[in-house]
Structures are given as C-alpha cells and as structure tokens.
Amino acid sequence: MNKYTLEVYLEDLYFASQNQECPISAEKWQLWAETWLNSLDVDLEADSYEMSLVLTDDEEIKHLNHQFRHQNKPTDVLAFAALETDFPTPDMGLIDAIPLGDVIISVETAQKQAESQQHSLDFELVWLAVHGFLHLLGWDHPDDESLATMLEQQRILLTKVNLIP
C-alpha cells in the first residue's frame, strides 16, 4: 500500500502539435511517479502531492532555459520546484495536495539523446522525467560525485517500475 499519493498532470504540447498520441499514457506517468515517490526513503509530512509534466519542443524549452537559467539554448529537462524547502509540508492552508512543481521535457532533444544512447524515445522521456522529479524533491548535482549519486538513484527508480532489469 502506498503511503503517499502523487497526482501527475500531463501537458502534452509536443505530440498533440504533431497530431500524435503521446507514446506514454497519462495513466502510466501517474503510476510510475507515485511508485517513485513511495520508493524513496523519505518521510514527508503530507499524504498527497501533485506535479505537472510538460512535453514540449526545443523552441519552448530554449525560451524557458534562457528566461530562468540565462542559457540561450535548448536543454533536455527543466525542473521548477514549487517550494524552496527540501520537502513540502502541509501547513499551506486548506489545499488537498501539496504542489511539488513542474518538470518540462523537450521531446526533440530527448529524441536526439535517445538516438545517441541507442535506446528508445520512451525510455529517454522517462529517464528525464525521473531526473526532473528528483530535482523537485531537492536533489541536485553541482559536482561529479553528486551527479553520479543522482544518476544511480534514477536507475533505482526505473528498476522499481520495471524499465531497467
């Protein structure tokens, strides 16, 4: 039984603009993200959380990267945490779920990376989503050691949802 609930709001700007269906259903994103949250060894103070997952293109993510990180180039994933604390707490009034924040992925950059890594676009999208998800929970990688730790945590979480054997 899950200790925490996590509502994922999928905003598919990329595939919808291509008149295609997103290759990963909203239900799968929901299941995976909630599994990730409940797999982490954290003791959160609330029971319910929410996050948004936005799939977009290089142009939009370049704009956001420039606006918020002062880098005028596309990137693969951006994460915008809703709160500045390590883990959100429920003392925000009468809300049903604590917002964790937004994870924004460029599908175009993900496709390039998937091709160079020789794996599927679906896998790359999930890899980037879990990376952004960890950022929402306060993970960061300012140096090689912390990046290695974060990448290992990504592998662990993808194992939890049977995407890595």
Biotite code that builds the C-alpha atoms (Angstrom):
import biotite.structure as struc

atoms = struc.array([
    struc.Atom([0.000, 0.000, 0.000], chain_id="A", res_id=1, res_name="MET", atom_name="CA", element="C"),
    struc.Atom([1.283, 3.445, -0.908], chain_id="A", res_id=2, res_name="ASN", atom_name="CA", element="C"),
    struc.Atom([1.989, 5.867, 1.887], chain_id="A", res_id=3, res_name="LYS", atom_name="CA", element="C"),
    struc.Atom([1.798, 8.904, -0.402], chain_id="A", res_id=4, res_name="TYR", atom_name="CA", element="C"),
    struc.Atom([-0.359, 9.865, -3.350], chain_id="A", res_id=5, res_name="THR", atom_name="CA", element="C"),
    struc.Atom([1.005, 11.901, -6.223], chain_id="A", res_id=6, res_name="LEU", atom_name="CA", element="C"),
    struc.Atom([-1.238, 13.354, -8.895], chain_id="A", res_id=7, res_name="GLU", atom_name="CA", element="C"),
    struc.Atom([0.575, 13.919, -12.199], chain_id="A", res_id=8, res_name="VAL", atom_name="CA", element="C"),
    struc.Atom([-0.857, 16.455, -14.605], chain_id="A", res_id=9, res_name="TYR", atom_name="CA", element="C"),
    struc.Atom([0.430, 15.650, -18.100], chain_id="A", res_id=10, res_name="LEU", atom_name="CA", element="C"),
    struc.Atom([0.507, 18.521, -20.562], chain_id="A", res_id=11, res_name="GLU", atom_name="CA", element="C"),
    struc.Atom([1.465, 17.135, -23.948], chain_id="A", res_id=12, res_name="ASP", atom_name="CA", element="C"),
    struc.Atom([2.268, 20.124, -26.111], chain_id="A", res_id=13, res_name="LEU", atom_name="CA", element="C"),
    struc.Atom([4.653, 18.255, -28.401], chain_id="A", res_id=14, res_name="TYR", atom_name="CA", element="C"),
    struc.Atom([2.793, 15.151, -29.585], chain_id="A", res_id=15, res_name="PHE", atom_name="CA", element="C"),
    struc.Atom([-0.519, 16.990, -29.672], chain_id="A", res_id=16, res_name="ALA", atom_name="CA", element="C"),
    struc.Atom([1.025, 19.595, -32.008], chain_id="A", res_id=17, res_name="SER", atom_name="CA", element="C"),
    struc.Atom([2.140, 16.716, -34.267], chain_id="A", res_id=18, res_name="GLN", atom_name="CA", element="C"),
    struc.Atom([-1.390, 15.226, -34.220], chain_id="A", res_id=19, res_name="ASN", atom_name="CA", element="C"),
    struc.Atom([0.039, 12.160, -32.492], chain_id="A", res_id=20, res_name="GLN", atom_name="CA", element="C"),
    struc.Atom([-0.827, 10.426, -29.291], chain_id="A", res_id=21, res_name="GLU", atom_name="CA", element="C"),
    struc.Atom([1.745, 10.601, -26.524], chain_id="A", res_id=22, res_name="CYS", atom_name="CA", element="C"),
    struc.Atom([3.600, 7.252, -26.534], chain_id="A", res_id=23, res_name="PRO", atom_name="CA", element="C"),
    struc.Atom([3.325, 7.020, -22.745], chain_id="A", res_id=24, res_name="ILE", atom_name="CA", element="C"),
    struc.Atom([-0.183, 7.303, -21.348], chain_id="A", res_id=25, res_name="SER", atom_name="CA", element="C"),
    struc.Atom([-1.125, 9.687, -18.572], chain_id="A", res_id=26, res_name="ALA", atom_name="CA", element="C"),
    struc.Atom([-2.048, 6.638, -16.504], chain_id="A", res_id=27, res_name="GLU", atom_name="CA", element="C"),
    struc.Atom([1.477, 5.199, -16.808], chain_id="A", res_id=28, res_name="LYS", atom_name="CA", element="C"),
    struc.Atom([3.073, 8.518, -15.861], chain_id="A", res_id=29, res_name="TRP", atom_name="CA", element="C"),
    struc.Atom([0.753, 8.634, -12.864], chain_id="A", res_id=30, res_name="GLN", atom_name="CA", element="C"),
    struc.Atom([1.574, 5.094, -11.740], chain_id="A", res_id=31, res_name="LEU", atom_name="CA", element="C"),
    struc.Atom([5.312, 5.493, -12.238], chain_id="A", res_id=32, res_name="TRP", atom_name="CA", element="C"),
    struc.Atom([5.625, 8.841, -10.448], chain_id="A", res_id=33, res_name="ALA", atom_name="CA", element="C"),
    struc.Atom([3.633, 7.639, -7.465], chain_id="A", res_id=34, res_name="GLU", atom_name="CA", element="C"),
    struc.Atom([5.776, 4.491, -7.338], chain_id="A", res_id=35, res_name="THR", atom_name="CA", element="C"),
    struc.Atom([8.925, 6.649, -7.404], chain_id="A", res_id=36, res_name="TRP", atom_name="CA", element="C"),
    struc.Atom([7.675, 8.812, -4.543], chain_id="A", res_id=37, res_name="LEU", atom_name="CA", element="C"),
    struc.Atom([6.767, 5.799, -2.447], chain_id="A", res_id=38, res_name="ASN", atom_name="CA", element="C"),
    struc.Atom([10.075, 4.065, -3.251], chain_id="A", res_id=39, res_name="SER", atom_name="CA", element="C"),
    struc.Atom([12.224, 6.852, -1.881], chain_id="A", res_id=40, res_name="LEU", atom_name="CA", element="C"),
    struc.Atom([13.376, 6.681, 1.702], chain_id="A", res_id=41, res_name="ASP", atom_name="CA", element="C"),
    struc.Atom([11.795, 9.960, 2.716], chain_id="A", res_id=42, res_name="VAL", atom_name="CA", element="C"),
    struc.Atom([9.438, 10.891, 5.484], chain_id="A", res_id=43, res_name="ASP", atom_name="CA", element="C"),
    struc.Atom([7.142, 13.548, 4.093], chain_id="A", res_id=44, res_name="LEU", atom_name="CA", element="C"),
    struc.Atom([4.691, 15.392, 6.296], chain_id="A", res_id=45, res_name="GLU", atom_name="CA", element="C"),
    struc.Atom([1.689, 15.325, 3.979], chain_id="A", res_id=46, res_name="ALA", atom_name="CA", element="C"),
    struc.Atom([-0.053, 12.412, 2.284], chain_id="A", res_id=47, res_name="ASP", atom_name="CA", element="C"),
    struc.Atom([-0.904, 13.976, -1.084], chain_id="A", res_id=48, res_name="SER", atom_name="CA", element="C"),
    struc.Atom([1.252, 15.736, -3.640], chain_id="A", res_id=49, res_name="TYR", atom_name="CA", element="C"),
    struc.Atom([0.933, 16.911, -7.221], chain_id="A", res_id=50, res_name="GLU", atom_name="CA", element="C"),
    struc.Atom([3.252, 17.779, -10.077], chain_id="A", res_id=51, res_name="MET", atom_name="CA", element="C"),
    struc.Atom([2.951, 18.721, -13.709], chain_id="A", res_id=52, res_name="SER", atom_name="CA", element="C"),
    struc.Atom([4.840, 17.059, -16.533], chain_id="A", res_id=53, res_name="LEU", atom_name="CA", element="C"),
    struc.Atom([5.092, 19.087, -19.727], chain_id="A", res_id=54, res_name="VAL", atom_name="CA", element="C"),
    struc.Atom([6.278, 17.613, -23.023], chain_id="A", res_id=55, res_name="LEU", atom_name="CA", element="C"),
    struc.Atom([7.355, 20.350, -25.401], chain_id="A", res_id=56, res_name="THR", atom_name="CA", element="C"),
    struc.Atom([9.770, 21.196, -28.207], chain_id="A", res_id=57, res_name="ASP", atom_name="CA", element="C"),
    struc.Atom([13.260, 22.719, -28.398], chain_id="A", res_id=58, res_name="ASP", atom_name="CA", element="C"),
    struc.Atom([11.965, 26.205, -29.144], chain_id="A", res_id=59, res_name="GLU", atom_name="CA", element="C"),
    struc.Atom([9.832, 26.398, -25.996], chain_id="A", res_id=60, res_name="GLU", atom_name="CA", element="C"),
    struc.Atom([12.423, 24.851, -23.689], chain_id="A", res_id=61, res_name="ILE", atom_name="CA", element="C"),
    struc.Atom([15.103, 27.156, -25.142], chain_id="A", res_id=62, res_name="LYS", atom_name="CA", element="C"),
    struc.Atom([12.895, 30.121, -24.234], chain_id="A", res_id=63, res_name="HIS", atom_name="CA", element="C"),
    struc.Atom([12.425, 28.819, -20.674], chain_id="A", res_id=64, res_name="LEU", atom_name="CA", element="C"),
    struc.Atom([16.109, 27.940, -20.325], chain_id="A", res_id=65, res_name="ASN", atom_name="CA", element="C"),
    struc.Atom([17.038, 31.475, -21.386], chain_id="A", res_id=66, res_name="HIS", atom_name="CA", element="C"),
    struc.Atom([14.431, 33.111, -19.166], chain_id="A", res_id=67, res_name="GLN", atom_name="CA", element="C"),
    struc.Atom([15.189, 31.155, -15.986], chain_id="A", res_id=68, res_name="PHE", atom_name="CA", element="C"),
    struc.Atom([18.769, 29.892, -16.371], chain_id="A", res_id=69, res_name="ARG", atom_name="CA", element="C"),
    struc.Atom([20.192, 32.584, -18.680], chain_id="A", res_id=70, res_name="HIS", atom_name="CA", element="C"),
    struc.Atom([21.295, 29.935, -21.179], chain_id="A", res_id=71, res_name="GLN", atom_name="CA", element="C"),
    struc.Atom([20.111, 30.700, -24.684], chain_id="A", res_id=72, res_name="ASN", atom_name="CA", element="C"),
    struc.Atom([19.962, 27.106, -25.911], chain_id="A", res_id=73, res_name="LYS", atom_name="CA", element="C"),
    struc.Atom([17.627, 24.134, -25.704], chain_id="A", res_id=74, res_name="PRO", atom_name="CA", element="C"),
    struc.Atom([18.114, 21.622, -22.918], chain_id="A", res_id=75, res_name="THR", atom_name="CA", element="C"),
    struc.Atom([16.626, 18.210, -22.265], chain_id="A", res_id=76, res_name="ASP", atom_name="CA", element="C"),
    struc.Atom([14.786, 18.776, -18.996], chain_id="A", res_id=77, res_name="VAL", atom_name="CA", element="C"),
    struc.Atom([13.971, 21.642, -16.660], chain_id="A", res_id=78, res_name="LEU", atom_name="CA", element="C"),
    struc.Atom([12.516, 21.288, -13.193], chain_id="A", res_id=79, res_name="ALA", atom_name="CA", element="C"),
    struc.Atom([10.837, 24.085, -11.309], chain_id="A", res_id=80, res_name="PHE", atom_name="CA", element="C"),
    struc.Atom([10.217, 23.201, -7.682], chain_id="A", res_id=81, res_name="ALA", atom_name="CA", element="C"),
    struc.Atom([7.114, 24.805, -6.216], chain_id="A", res_id=82, res_name="ALA", atom_name="CA", element="C"),
    struc.Atom([8.637, 25.337, -2.796], chain_id="A", res_id=83, res_name="LEU", atom_name="CA", element="C"),
    struc.Atom([12.097, 26.231, -1.572], chain_id="A", res_id=84, res_name="GLU", atom_name="CA", element="C"),
    struc.Atom([12.137, 23.677, 1.259], chain_id="A", res_id=85, res_name="THR", atom_name="CA", element="C"),
    struc.Atom([13.678, 20.238, 0.912], chain_id="A", res_id=86, res_name="ASP", atom_name="CA", element="C"),
    struc.Atom([10.296, 18.561, 1.321], chain_id="A", res_id=87, res_name="PHE", atom_name="CA", element="C"),
    struc.Atom([6.964, 20.363, 1.224], chain_id="A", res_id=88, res_name="PRO", atom_name="CA", element="C"),
    struc.Atom([4.888, 20.441, 4.367], chain_id="A", res_id=89, res_name="THR", atom_name="CA", element="C"),
    struc.Atom([1.108, 20.548, 4.737], chain_id="A", res_id=90, res_name="PRO", atom_name="CA", element="C"),
    struc.Atom([0.896, 23.903, 6.541], chain_id="A", res_id=91, res_name="ASP", atom_name="CA", element="C"),
    struc.Atom([-0.253, 25.694, 3.414], chain_id="A", res_id=92, res_name="MET", atom_name="CA", element="C"),
    struc.Atom([-3.891, 26.098, 4.365], chain_id="A", res_id=93, res_name="GLY", atom_name="CA", element="C"),
    struc.Atom([-6.782, 24.050, 3.142], chain_id="A", res_id=94, res_name="LEU", atom_name="CA", element="C"),
    struc.Atom([-5.345, 22.535, -0.009], chain_id="A", res_id=95, res_name="ILE", atom_name="CA", element="C"),
    struc.Atom([-5.868, 18.911, -0.965], chain_id="A", res_id=96, res_name="ASP", atom_name="CA", element="C"),
    struc.Atom([-2.369, 18.231, -2.303], chain_id="A", res_id=97, res_name="ALA", atom_name="CA", element="C"),
    struc.Atom([0.995, 19.916, -1.909], chain_id="A", res_id=98, res_name="ILE", atom_name="CA", element="C"),
    struc.Atom([2.429, 21.035, -5.263], chain_id="A", res_id=99, res_name="PRO", atom_name="CA", element="C"),
    struc.Atom([5.934, 19.717, -5.934], chain_id="A", res_id=100, res_name="LEU", atom_name="CA", element="C"),
    struc.Atom([6.393, 21.720, -9.127], chain_id="A", res_id=101, res_name="GLY", atom_name="CA", element="C"),
    struc.Atom([6.843, 21.291, -12.862], chain_id="A", res_id=102, res_name="ASP", atom_name="CA", element="C"),
    struc.Atom([9.044, 19.035, -14.974], chain_id="A", res_id=103, res_name="VAL", atom_name="CA", element="C"),
    struc.Atom([9.425, 20.196, -18.570], chain_id="A", res_id=104, res_name="ILE", atom_name="CA", element="C"),
    struc.Atom([10.993, 17.942, -21.203], chain_id="A", res_id=105, res_name="ILE", atom_name="CA", element="C"),
    struc.Atom([11.984, 18.758, -24.760], chain_id="A", res_id=106, res_name="SER", atom_name="CA", element="C"),
    struc.Atom([10.892, 15.784, -26.838], chain_id="A", res_id=107, res_name="VAL", atom_name="CA", element="C"),
    struc.Atom([13.143, 16.919, -29.701], chain_id="A", res_id=108, res_name="GLU", atom_name="CA", element="C"),
    struc.Atom([16.261, 16.916, -27.515], chain_id="A", res_id=109, res_name="THR", atom_name="CA", element="C"),
    struc.Atom([15.147, 13.657, -25.896], chain_id="A", res_id=110, res_name="ALA", atom_name="CA", element="C"),
    struc.Atom([14.881, 12.082, -29.354], chain_id="A", res_id=111, res_name="GLN", atom_name="CA", element="C"),
    struc.Atom([18.443, 13.150, -30.231], chain_id="A", res_id=112, res_name="LYS", atom_name="CA", element="C"),
    struc.Atom([19.748, 11.788, -26.934], chain_id="A", res_id=113, res_name="GLN", atom_name="CA", element="C"),
    struc.Atom([17.844, 8.524, -27.334], chain_id="A", res_id=114, res_name="ALA", atom_name="CA", element="C"),
    struc.Atom([19.389, 8.028, -30.766], chain_id="A", res_id=115, res_name="GLU", atom_name="CA", element="C"),
    struc.Atom([22.907, 8.768, -29.496], chain_id="A", res_id=116, res_name="SER", atom_name="CA", element="C"),
    struc.Atom([22.417, 6.447, -26.494], chain_id="A", res_id=117, res_name="GLN", atom_name="CA", element="C"),
    struc.Atom([20.810, 3.800, -28.719], chain_id="A", res_id=118, res_name="GLN", atom_name="CA", element="C"),
    struc.Atom([17.644, 3.375, -26.718], chain_id="A", res_id=119, res_name="HIS", atom_name="CA", element="C"),
    struc.Atom([14.015, 4.273, -27.275], chain_id="A", res_id=120, res_name="SER", atom_name="CA", element="C"),
    struc.Atom([12.464, 7.713, -27.052], chain_id="A", res_id=121, res_name="LEU", atom_name="CA", element="C"),
    struc.Atom([10.074, 6.338, -24.418], chain_id="A", res_id=122, res_name="ASP", atom_name="CA", element="C"),
    struc.Atom([12.985, 5.301, -22.199], chain_id="A", res_id=123, res_name="PHE", atom_name="CA", element="C"),
    struc.Atom([14.688, 8.689, -22.621], chain_id="A", res_id=124, res_name="GLU", atom_name="CA", element="C"),
    struc.Atom([11.486, 10.532, -21.729], chain_id="A", res_id=125, res_name="LEU", atom_name="CA", element="C"),
    struc.Atom([11.076, 8.508, -18.542], chain_id="A", res_id=126, res_name="VAL", atom_name="CA", element="C"),
    struc.Atom([14.786, 8.882, -17.690], chain_id="A", res_id=127, res_name="TRP", atom_name="CA", element="C"),
    struc.Atom([14.441, 12.656, -17.992], chain_id="A", res_id=128, res_name="LEU", atom_name="CA", element="C"),
    struc.Atom([11.157, 12.707, -16.082], chain_id="A", res_id=129, res_name="ALA", atom_name="CA", element="C"),
    struc.Atom([12.639, 10.868, -13.116], chain_id="A", res_id=130, res_name="VAL", atom_name="CA", element="C"),
    struc.Atom([15.643, 13.208, -13.204], chain_id="A", res_id=131, res_name="HIS", atom_name="CA", element="C"),
    struc.Atom([13.347, 16.237, -13.060], chain_id="A", res_id=132, res_name="GLY", atom_name="CA", element="C"),
    struc.Atom([11.224, 14.557, -10.387], chain_id="A", res_id=133, res_name="PHE", atom_name="CA", element="C"),
    struc.Atom([14.296, 14.150, -8.162], chain_id="A", res_id=134, res_name="LEU", atom_name="CA", element="C"),
    struc.Atom([15.091, 17.840, -8.652], chain_id="A", res_id=135, res_name="HIS", atom_name="CA", element="C"),
    struc.Atom([11.587, 18.686, -7.420], chain_id="A", res_id=136, res_name="LEU", atom_name="CA", element="C"),
    struc.Atom([12.383, 16.771, -4.228], chain_id="A", res_id=137, res_name="LEU", atom_name="CA", element="C"),
    struc.Atom([15.581, 18.726, -3.647], chain_id="A", res_id=138, res_name="GLY", atom_name="CA", element="C"),
    struc.Atom([18.179, 16.556, -5.361], chain_id="A", res_id=139, res_name="TRP", atom_name="CA", element="C"),
    struc.Atom([20.925, 18.410, -7.190], chain_id="A", res_id=140, res_name="ASP", atom_name="CA", element="C"),
    struc.Atom([24.227, 17.653, -8.917], chain_id="A", res_id=141, res_name="HIS", atom_name="CA", element="C"),
    struc.Atom([26.686, 20.535, -8.573], chain_id="A", res_id=142, res_name="PRO", atom_name="CA", element="C"),
    struc.Atom([29.664, 18.163, -8.902], chain_id="A", res_id=143, res_name="ASP", atom_name="CA", element="C"),
    struc.Atom([30.554, 14.804, -10.448], chain_id="A", res_id=144, res_name="ASP", atom_name="CA", element="C"),
    struc.Atom([30.049, 12.851, -7.209], chain_id="A", res_id=145, res_name="GLU", atom_name="CA", element="C"),
    struc.Atom([26.535, 14.176, -6.592], chain_id="A", res_id=146, res_name="SER", atom_name="CA", element="C"),
    struc.Atom([25.678, 13.646, -10.276], chain_id="A", res_id=147, res_name="LEU", atom_name="CA", element="C"),
    struc.Atom([26.790, 10.002, -10.012], chain_id="A", res_id=148, res_name="ALA", atom_name="CA", element="C"),
    struc.Atom([24.644, 9.583, -6.891], chain_id="A", res_id=149, res_name="THR", atom_name="CA", element="C"),
    struc.Atom([21.631, 11.131, -8.604], chain_id="A", res_id=150, res_name="MET", atom_name="CA", element="C"),
    struc.Atom([22.068, 9.011, -11.746], chain_id="A", res_id=151, res_name="LEU", atom_name="CA", element="C"),
    struc.Atom([22.237, 5.883, -9.595], chain_id="A", res_id=152, res_name="GLU", atom_name="CA", element="C"),
    struc.Atom([19.011, 6.935, -7.847], chain_id="A", res_id=153, res_name="GLN", atom_name="CA", element="C"),
    struc.Atom([17.405, 7.359, -11.285], chain_id="A", res_id=154, res_name="GLN", atom_name="CA", element="C"),
    struc.Atom([18.435, 3.807, -12.182], chain_id="A", res_id=155, res_name="ARG", atom_name="CA", element="C"),
    struc.Atom([16.988, 2.511, -8.909], chain_id="A", res_id=156, res_name="ILE", atom_name="CA", element="C"),
    struc.Atom([13.655, 4.262, -9.511], chain_id="A", res_id=157, res_name="LEU", atom_name="CA", element="C"),
    struc.Atom([13.448, 2.994, -13.081], chain_id="A", res_id=158, res_name="LEU", atom_name="CA", element="C"),
    struc.Atom([14.065, -0.506, -11.760], chain_id="A", res_id=159, res_name="THR", atom_name="CA", element="C"),
    struc.Atom([11.097, -0.026, -9.419], chain_id="A", res_id=160, res_name="LYS", atom_name="CA", element="C"),
    struc.Atom([8.806, 0.418, -12.436], chain_id="A", res_id=161, res_name="VAL", atom_name="CA", element="C"),
    struc.Atom([10.441, -2.419, -14.410], chain_id="A", res_id=162, res_name="ASN", atom_name="CA", element="C"),
    struc.Atom([12.084, -0.204, -17.023], chain_id="A", res_id=163, res_name="LEU", atom_name="CA", element="C"),
    struc.Atom([15.578, -1.398, -16.102], chain_id="A", res_id=164, res_name="ILE", atom_name="CA", element="C"),
    struc.Atom([16.046, -5.084, -15.278], chain_id="A", res_id=165, res_name="PRO", atom_name="CA", element="C"),
])
